[in-house]
Amino acid sequence: MDFQKFKYWLALKRVEGIGSSHFKVLLDAFVTPEGVFNAPLSFLTAIPGINQKTASHIKTFRSWDSVEKESELIEKHGADIITFQDALYPRNLLNIHDFPPFLYVKGILNPDDVNIAVVGSRMASPYGKYVTETLSRELALYGVTIISGLARGIDSAAHRGALAGKGRTIAVLGCGLDIIYPPENEKLFMDIVHRGAVITEYPFGMPPQGSNFPARNRIISGMSLGVVVVEATEKSGSLITARLALEQNREVFAVPGSIDSAGSKGTNKLIKEGAKLVETVQDILEEILPQTGRIPLSATNPTKTRSRGCINETTAMGQPHSSEVNLNDRENIVLQLVSNEPVCIDTIIAGAKMKAGDVLNILLFLELQGHVKQLPGKFFVRSE
């Protein structure tokens, strides 16, 4: 990384009293962070929101060693700095009032991405994970980039679904890029880097403190055209993301769940308050596509099969994403349990002798590859 190019950006972010909004106001006045440090004290105090104390912190800044150390860590970890003046900076993010002045990035940002956020409970049910992976994989097949937070549960399922659909996905962290949280997502973290990007506004060494996540959520919603909430309790952090999305004039979608499930209380409440109910991927696309001015890469034409309280999305089977799919042993075991007559999901799980979540994930893969179809009531049938 070019230390001289970014040292003033890193330094200004470290000045006590300088938040994201202050950063932008100062650059509006002085063009560059270096110009801010070189400005006379009287000029700084003339800027709205910059008081005498904050201006003094700018003029007396001496922590250049820590700035250089940060630069070395960025280079060591193969990361980049993308400032809001850079063409690669997410365009939608510029439309929120407190956008980060720059992002730490591992991977590749694409300014032409059509972004949809998919978020939800860390304590997700098998149903919630299944629905999330289905939606995310289908959106990826349409060329949509999935944004989420790499957390346990719904976030992880969203990223996995996008990757399974051979699409792009971006993880927004509430900590530094050198800290993988949760730690069990290390492989997922690296897969996302290779097929999208992992980003954060926090410096290296910043732990995943609870206070970081509401701020992180504004980036998730701010980057996106809409936010899909799958499974959320009434006090879930995902509802904060939904509220931020509304404040940022983004679309809010919610997947309905059982009225008896605490994990669906938040999503069902969102629907009552006006969020768009999601039964199929088409419910999302029909709201989002008119905003893009273009159509993302087409997937195979989907046909809808709806049932109460559940997503049943039957794509045009017989047209798998790749011309030939080699199934592994576990996938073949599950496929052999599906016949030309409808088979209940419970029968398949019992016969496979695997975890329910693993069987659901495999069925999702087989469905999208054109080997099986899902019918109402969680029944599956061969489509070959």
C-alpha positions in Angstrom: 0.0 0.0 0.0 1.2 3.5 -0.8 1.7 4.9 2.7 2.1 8.5 1.6 -1.1 8.3 -0.3 -3.3 7.2 2.6 -1.4 8.3 5.7 -3.5 11.5 6.1 -6.7 9.6 5.7 -5.7 7.1 8.4 -4.5 9.9 10.6 -7.6 12.1 10.3 -9.8 9.1 11.2 -7.7 8.7 14.4 -8.2 12.3 15.5 -10.4 12.5 18.7 -13.7 14.0 17.9 -13.7 13.3 14.1 -16.6 11.2 13.0 -17.7 10.2 9.6 -19.9 13.3 9.1 -17.1 15.6 10.3 -14.7 13.9 7.9 -16.8 14.8 4.9 -17.4 18.4 6.0 -13.7 18.9 6.4 -12.9 17.4 3.0 -15.6 19.6 1.4 -13.8 22.6 2.8 -10.1 21.5 2.3 -10.4 18.9 -0.5 -7.9 16.4 1.0 -7.0 15.1 4.5 -3.5 16.6 4.1 -5.2 20.0 3.4 -7.1 19.6 6.7 -3.9 19.1 8.7 -2.3 22.0 7.0 -5.2 24.4 7.5 -4.8 27.2 10.1 -6.6 26.7 13.4 -8.9 29.6 12.7 -10.0 28.1 9.4 -10.8 24.8 11.1 -13.0 26.3 13.8 -14.9 28.1 11.1 -16.2 24.8 9.8 -19.7 23.8 11.1 -19.4 21.2 13.7 -15.7 21.6 14.4 -15.2 23.2 17.8 -12.0 24.6 19.3 -11.2 21.4 21.1 -11.5 19.2 17.9 -9.5 21.7 15.9 -6.8 21.6 18.5 -6.7 17.8 18.3 -6.1 18.1 14.6 -3.3 20.6 14.9 -1.6 18.7 17.7 -1.9 15.2 16.2 1.4 13.3 16.8 0.4 9.6 16.5 2.2 9.1 13.2 3.9 5.9 14.4 0.5 4.3 14.9 -0.5 5.4 11.4 2.5 3.8 9.9 2.0 0.6 11.8 -1.6 0.5 10.5 -0.3 0.9 7.0 2.1 -2.0 7.5 -0.8 -4.2 8.7 -2.9 -3.3 5.7 -0.1 -4.4 3.4 0.7 -7.5 5.5 -2.9 -8.7 5.3 -3.2 -8.0 1.6 -5.9 -5.4 2.1 -6.7 -2.1 0.3 -8.1 1.3 1.3 -11.0 2.5 -0.8 -11.9 6.1 0.0 -15.2 7.7 -0.8 -13.5 9.7 -3.6 -12.5 6.4 -5.3 -14.6 5.1 -8.2 -14.7 1.7 -6.5 -16.5 3.0 -3.4 -20.0 1.6 -3.2 -22.2 4.2 -4.9 -25.3 3.6 -2.8 -23.3 4.1 0.3 -22.6 7.7 -0.7 -26.3 8.4 -0.3 -26.4 8.0 3.5 -25.5 11.0 5.7 -22.8 9.3 7.7 -21.1 7.1 5.2 -17.6 5.9 6.2 -14.8 8.1 4.7 -13.0 5.0 3.6 -13.3 1.2 3.8 -10.7 -1.5 4.5 -11.2 -4.1 1.8 -10.0 -7.7 1.1 -11.2 -8.9 -2.2 -12.8 -6.9 -5.1 -15.5 -4.2 -5.0 -17.5 -3.7 -8.2 -19.3 -0.4 -8.5 -21.8 -2.0 -10.9 -23.0 -4.6 -8.4 -26.8 -4.8 -7.8 -26.7 -5.3 -4.0 -29.4 -6.9 -1.8 -28.8 -7.4 1.9 -30.0 -10.6 3.6 -29.9 -10.6 7.4 -31.5 -12.4 10.3 -31.1 -14.2 13.6 -27.9 -15.8 14.7 -30.0 -18.5 16.3 -31.5 -19.6 13.0 -33.7 -22.6 12.6 -33.1 -25.2 9.9 -36.1 -23.7 8.1 -34.6 -20.2 8.3 -31.2 -21.4 7.0 -32.9 -23.3 4.2 -35.0 -20.3 3.1 -32.0 -18.0 3.3 -29.8 -20.2 1.1 -32.6 -20.7 -1.4 -33.3 -17.0 -1.8 -29.6 -16.0 -1.8 -28.7 -18.7 -4.3 -31.6 -17.7 -6.6 -30.7 -14.0 -6.3 -27.1 -14.9 -7.2 -28.3 -16.7 -10.3 -29.9 -13.4 -11.4 -26.6 -11.6 -11.0 -27.5 -10.0 -7.6 -24.7 -9.5 -5.1 -25.6 -10.6 -1.6 -24.6 -8.3 1.3 -24.5 -9.6 4.9 -22.5 -9.6 8.1 -20.7 -13.0 8.3 -22.5 -13.7 11.7 -23.7 -17.1 12.7 -27.1 -18.3 11.4 -28.9 -16.3 8.7 -25.9 -14.2 7.7 -23.6 -17.2 7.1 -26.4 -19.0 5.2 -26.9 -15.9 3.0 -23.2 -15.9 2.1 -23.1 -19.6 1.4 -26.2 -19.4 -0.8 -24.6 -16.7 -2.9 -21.4 -18.7 -3.3 -23.4 -21.8 -4.2 -25.1 -19.8 -6.9 -21.7 -18.9 -8.3 -22.4 -15.3 -7.5 -20.7 -12.4 -5.6 -21.2 -11.7 -1.9 -19.8 -9.1 0.4 -19.4 -9.4 4.2 -19.4 -6.3 6.3 -17.6 -6.8 9.6 -18.0 -5.1 13.0 -14.3 -5.6 13.7 -10.9 -5.3 12.0 -10.1 -7.4 8.9 -7.5 -9.3 10.9 -10.2 -10.7 13.2 -12.4 -13.4 11.9 -15.6 -13.4 13.9 -17.1 -15.9 14.6 -13.9 -17.9 14.3 -15.6 -21.0 12.8 -16.3 -18.9 9.7 -12.6 -18.7 8.6 -13.1 -20.8 5.5 -16.3 -18.8 4.6 -14.3 -15.6 5.1 -11.7 -16.7 2.6 -14.3 -18.0 0.1 -15.9 -14.6 0.2 -12.6 -12.8 -0.3 -12.1 -14.9 -3.5 -15.7 -14.4 -4.8 -16.5 -10.9 -3.6 -15.1 -8.9 -0.7 -14.9 -8.6 3.0 -15.0 -4.9 4.2 -15.0 -2.9 7.4 -14.7 0.7 8.5 -12.8 -0.5 11.6 -8.9 -0.5 11.9 -6.8 -3.6 12.3 -6.9 -5.0 15.8 -10.4 -3.7 16.6 -12.3 -6.4 18.4 -16.0 -7.3 17.6 -17.5 -5.0 20.3 -21.2 -4.9 20.7 -21.3 -1.2 20.0 -19.7 -1.7 16.6 -22.6 -3.7 15.1 -25.4 -1.1 14.9 -22.9 1.1 13.0 -21.9 -1.9 10.9 -25.6 -2.4 10.0 -25.9 1.1 8.5 -23.2 0.0 5.9 -25.1 -3.3 5.1 -28.3 -1.4 4.4 -26.6 1.6 2.9 -24.8 -0.5 0.2 -28.0 -2.2 -0.7 -31.1 -1.5 -2.7 -33.2 -3.5 -0.3 -32.9 -5.5 2.9 -34.4 -9.0 3.3 -35.0 -10.1 6.9 -35.3 -13.8 7.6 -36.1 -14.9 11.1 -35.7 -12.2 13.8 -36.9 -11.9 17.3 -38.7 -8.7 18.5 -35.4 -7.4 19.8 -33.1 -8.6 17.0 -30.3 -6.5 15.7 -31.7 -7.3 12.2 -34.6 -5.0 13.0 -32.1 -2.2 13.5 -30.9 -2.9 10.0 -34.5 -2.8 8.7 -35.1 0.5 10.5 -31.9 2.0 9.0 -33.0 0.8 5.6 -36.2 2.7 5.9 -34.4 5.8 7.0 -32.1 5.4 4.0 -35.1 5.0 1.7 -34.3 1.4 0.9 -36.8 -1.4 0.3 -37.6 -3.7 3.3 -38.6 -7.3 2.8 -39.5 -10.0 5.4 -40.0 -13.7 5.2 -43.0 -14.9 7.1 -42.7 -17.5 9.8 -44.8 -19.5 12.2 -46.9 -17.5 14.6 -45.7 -19.8 17.4 -42.0 -19.2 16.8 -40.2 -16.5 18.8 -37.7 -16.3 15.9 -40.4 -15.1 13.6 -41.9 -12.4 15.9 -39.7 -9.7 14.4 -40.3 -10.6 10.8 -44.0 -11.0 11.2 -44.1 -7.6 12.9 -42.2 -6.1 10.0 -44.8 -7.4 7.6 -47.7 -6.0 9.7 -45.9 -2.6 9.6 -45.6 -2.6 5.8 -42.5 -4.6 4.8 -43.1 -6.6 1.7 -43.8 -10.3 2.4 -41.4 -12.6 0.6 -42.6 -16.0 -0.7 -40.3 -16.3 -3.7 -37.3 -14.5 -5.2 -39.6 -12.8 -7.7 -41.2 -10.8 -4.8 -37.8 -9.2 -4.3 -36.8 -8.8 -8.0 -40.0 -7.1 -9.0 -39.3 -4.3 -6.5 -35.6 -4.0 -7.1 -35.1 -4.3 -10.8 -37.0 -1.1 -11.8 -34.5 0.8 -9.6 -31.4 -0.5 -11.4 -32.1 0.9 -14.8 -31.0 -2.4 -16.2 -31.7 -6.1 -15.7 -29.0 -8.2 -13.9 -27.7 -11.4 -15.6 -30.7 -13.7 -16.2 -31.2 -17.0 -14.5 -33.4 -19.7 -15.9 -37.0 -18.5 -16.0 -38.5 -19.4 -12.7 -42.0 -20.7 -12.1 -43.7 -20.1 -8.7 -45.2 -22.6 -6.4 -46.6 -21.0 -3.3 -47.7 -22.5 0.0 -48.7 -21.0 3.3 -45.8 -19.9 5.5 -43.0 -21.5 3.3 -41.0 -20.6 0.3 -41.3 -23.1 -2.6 -39.3 -21.8 -5.6 -39.2 -24.3 -8.5 -36.8 -23.1 -11.1 -37.0 -24.3 -14.7 -35.5 -27.7 -13.9 -33.6 -29.7 -16.4 -31.5 -26.6 -17.0 -28.8 -26.8 -14.4 -26.4 -23.9 -13.9 -23.5 -25.9 -15.4 -23.8 -28.5 -18.1 -22.8 -31.4 -16.0 -22.8 -31.8 -12.2 -20.7 -34.4 -10.4 -22.4 -35.3 -7.2 -20.5 -36.4 -4.1 -21.4 -39.4 -1.9 -23.6 -37.5 0.5 -25.5 -35.8 -2.4 -26.0 -39.2 -4.1 -27.4 -40.7 -0.8 -30.0 -38.0 -0.6 -30.8 -38.2 -4.3 -31.4 -41.9 -4.1 -34.0 -41.3 -1.4 -36.1 -39.2 -3.7 -38.3 -41.0 -6.2 -40.8 -40.2 -9.0 -43.5 -40.1 -6.3 -43.5 -37.3 -3.7 -41.4 -38.1 -0.6 -41.8 -36.2 2.7 -38.8 -34.3 4.0 -38.9 -36.2 7.3 -38.6 -39.5 5.4 -35.6 -38.3 3.5 -33.9 -37.0 6.7 -34.5 -40.3 8.4 -33.2 -42.3 5.5 -30.1 -40.2 5.0 -29.0 -40.5 8.6 -27.6 -37.0 8.5 -28.4 -33.7 10.3 -31.6 -32.1 9.2 -29.8 -28.9 8.2 -27.3 -30.9 6.1 -30.1 -32.7 4.2 -32.0 -29.5 3.6 -28.8 -27.9 2.2 -28.2 -30.9 -0.1 -31.8 -30.9 -1.3 -31.4 -27.2 -2.1 -28.3 -27.9 -4.2 -30.1 -30.8 -6.0 -33.1 -28.6 -6.7 -31.1 -25.8 -8.2 -29.1 -28.3 -10.3 -32.3 -29.7 -11.8 -32.3 -33.2 -10.1 -35.3 -32.7 -7.7 -38.3 -30.5 -7.3 -39.9 -29.3 -4.1 -43.7 -29.5 -3.8 -46.0 -27.8 -1.3 -45.8 -29.3 2.2 -42.1 -30.1 2.1 -42.4 -33.0 -0.3 -39.8 -33.7 -2.9 -39.9 -35.5 -6.3 -37.4 -36.4 -9.0 -37.4 -33.9 -11.9 -35.4 -36.0 -14.3 
